[in-house]
Amino acid sequence: MILQLFKSVNRREFSFSYEFVPVNEREALMVYNIIRTFKKYSHPKRALQGRYLEFPAEFRITFMQGTGENLYLPRIARCVLKEVSVKYGTETYASFAPIAGRDGSPPVRIEMTLTFSEVEILTQERIDQGY
């Protein structure tokens, strides 16, 4: 006789990696702003004169094909950004010349990995809906 107990269902996590190779100062600043925006919305916000923390932002991720959703890829339920990992440069670090009015100089290559975690636990019904 074999007995197995149901313990729990883990929330699904999804990781997405991006490589940025800006070719000029304008693109380097755009990459900086993209990374900063993801870092900002992965953290809570202070509320009521700093006494409380609000929940971080939630994200809706959809895989698109043309103008519609690609139903051959898994649907992702509402999720939060659990981790933002950024690697600046490569083994041999290189950077642009310093940008006017800013300290330092941006690297010529940046890797960013975003790890998202769904906020709901999936059920059989949600799997039937394509999740």
HELIX and SHEET records of a PDB file:
HELIX    1   1 GLU A   25  TYR A   41  1                                  17    
HELIX    2   2 GLN A  124  ASP A  128  1                                   5    
SHEET    1   A 4 GLU A  13  PHE A  20  0                                        
SHEET    2   A 4 ILE A 110  GLU A 118 -1                                        
SHEET    3   A 4 CYS A  79  TYR A  88 -1                                        
SHEET    4   A 4 GLU A  58  PHE A  59 -1                                        
SHEET    1   B 2 LYS A  45  ALA A  47  0                                        
SHEET    2   B 2 TYR A  52  GLU A  54 -1                                        
SHEET    1   C 2 MET A  64  GLN A  65  0                                        
SHEET    2   C 2 GLY A  68  GLU A  69 -1                                        
END                                                                             
